[in-house]
Amino acid sequence: MKKSQTNPLYNMEIEGEEAKLKINKAYCIGYSGRDKEKTWMHIKELTEIGVPEPNEVPSLYPVGVRTVTQFESIEVIGDQTSGEAEIVLIFGDSLREAYITVGSDHTDRSLETVDINKSKQVCDKPFAAKAWKIDSILQYWDQLVLSSEMMVNGQWCKYQENTISSIISLEEIKDFLEKKQVALTNSIVFSGTVPLLDGFKYGERFRAALFDPITNDTISIEYEVTDIAVKEEA
């Protein structure tokens, strides 16, 4: 008899209260810059290094729900993977239960030149165990600050920092998901990132933060990146 998989419940702290959220579906939204001209300029830059041009902007990439994680370490194959700080939307049993947190769309950059969706699928997607209700920050959404740092050769370096006004608005995100017929209940959506400060880097640790300048509150994650590929002898 075929056994059905039971998706785990994720422990979350939501504005000071403990909650358990069920996640049945996971998605990443790519090319979600609000300035469409800059987004297409970035796409052209990527095509020059072999990344295929998307069929549409924004683009939707479903990923396995088992890739989302709250562990403090992930395992990858190869030394060309990297994280990106993302605003992450989580929806509960109803659309009234809508939350925002921070996560990382960790991606295999070498595989990205072959198949973007596969490059996302092969890497875990860490997200924070803390969230805010979307209704609580909706009035000043664009003022939230998304940032990240990467540890390279034992030294932390700034990787990203910008307000999420550089990402398409929440209304556009929801309209796009509706257009793609995404059922939002019990789903997690990695909904966009901000520009890199100095191009792609690869490191041994990654941390990301979402900062609320009105309440002075921060949601953050940090995780270790371990390459488990078998090394060839010299």
N, C-alpha and C positions, 0 to 999 in steps of 0.2 A: 504494500500500500504506500502510495506517495505521501510523504509528510510535508505539510505546509510550513514555511518558515515564519517564525514570529519575530517581528522587528523589535529591537530593544527600546526601552524607555530611557530617555536621557534626563539626567538630573540637571535642573537649572535653578539659578537664583534670579528671580524676576522682581526687581525693585524691592529687595529685602525679604521676599517670601520664597520658600522652597516650592518647586513644582517639578512634575515629571511630564515630559512631552514625548509623544509617540511620533516617530518620523517614518513614513512609508515610502516617500519619494524624494529624490534629490536632483537638483538641476544647477547648472552654471549658466549665467548670461555673459556672453562675450561681446566685446566691441560696444560697450554701453556708455561711451563718452557722450556728454550732452552737446558738445560742439562737434557737429557732424563733419565739418571740414577738417578739423584736427584729427578726428577718428580715421577718416579716409587717408590722411597723410601718414598716420601711423601704420595703417594697413599696407600702404605702398612700401614703407620702410621694411615691414616684415616680409613682403614678397621678395625683396632683394636678398634676403638671407634664406629663402626657400620655404617660408610659411605660406601655404595656399590661401588665396583670397576667399573670404567667406561668401556664401551665396546671398546673405542678407545681413543688414545691420539694423539693430542688434542681432545676435545669433543665440540660439538656445542649444545647450549641450546637456542632455540627460546623463547622469552618472549613477552608478550603482549605489543604493542606499547604504550598503555595507562599507563604502569608502569614507563616509562621514565619521569623524572620530573626535573624542575629547581627550585622547591619550596625549602625553607630553613628549612622545617620540613617534616618528614614522620611519618605515623602511622603504628604500627606493633601489632601483637598479640603475647604476651608472652615476656619473659625476656631473651631469648636465640637467639637474632638476632644480627648480626654485619655487618659492612661495610668492604670493601676492596678497596683500591685505585686501579684504573684501567686506563690503557691507553685506550682512547675511540676514535674510528674512525667514522667520519660522512661523508657520501657521498651525494652530491647534485643531481641536475637533470641529471648530466653526471658524468662519472668517473674522468673527469678533475677537478671537484669540490670535492677535497678530503682534509679533515681537521683532525687535531688531537687535542684532549682536554683531560680533566681528569674527571673521574666519580667514582662512588662507586657501586660495585656489592653487594648491601645489601642483605643478605641471612638469612633465618630462619635455624639456625644450628640444631635445634631439628628435623625439618622436613627433613633435608638433609640426615639423617640416613634412611629415608623411600623412598624418591624420590628426587634426586638432582634437576631435572628440576622444580618440584613443589616448592621446597624450594626457588628457585630464583623467580618464578612467583608470589609468595604471597607477595613479598616485592618490594617497589618502587625502581627505579634505578636513583638516582640523577646524574646529570652531569652539568658541568660548562657552563656559558653563554659567555665564551670566548674561542677562538680556534686559532690555527696557521694553515696556509697552510702546508700540508705535504711536498710539494716541498721546502719550506723554511728551513726545518730542516733535510731533508733527508740525507745530507752529513755527519751529525754527530748524527744520530738517536740514536746510542748506548750510547751516553754521556748524554742523558736526564735522569733526576733523578725523580723517583716516590717515594712519601713519604706519610705517614698518621699519624694522632694522634687521640686518643680517650679520651674523658672525662669520667673518672670513679670516682664516688663518689665526684664529684666536682673538680677533679684534672686532668689536661691534662697529658697524658703519650704517649711517642713515640710508635708507633705500627708497622710501616714499613719504610724502607728507603733503596733504592738501585737504581742503574742505570737500565734502561730498557734493557740492554744487557743480563739480566737474563731471558727475555721473548723472545719467538721465533721472528725471524726477520719479518719485514714488508712483505718481499717477501713470507715467509712461511705462514704468516697470509692470504695474498691474495690467495696463491695457495690452502690453506685449504678451504677457502670460495668458491673458484671456484669448488673444488672437491665436496663440499656439495651442489653445484648448487644454491648458494645464489645470488640473484639479488641485486647488491650493490647500485644501484641508490636509493636515498631517504631512506637510511638505516642508522642505528646507530649500532655499534658493540663494545661492551665492550670486549676488546681484550687481557686482561691478567693483572696479578698482580705480585708483587714481594713478597718474603718470609716475613712471620711475624717475628718480632724480638723476641717475647716471648710467642707464642701460642695465642689461641683465647681469647678475652676479650669481655665483654659486657658493654656498657656504654650509657650515656644519650645524648652525642653529638659526632659527627665524622667530621673530616676534612681531606682533601687530597689535595696534590699539585703535579704539574708537573713543574719541574724547568729546564730551558734552561741555561746551564753554559756559553754558547757562547755569548748570548745577555743579560744575567742576568735577563731574564724575567720569570715570574711565572704565571701559571694558577692554580686557587684554588677553592675549594668548601668547605662549612661548613653547616651542617644541624643538627637539633635536632631530636632525636628519642623518640617518645611517644608511650608507651605501652597502648593500649586502651582495653585490656582484662579486663573483669569484675573480680574484686578481691573477692575471697571467704571470708566470715566472719570467724574470728577465733573462 
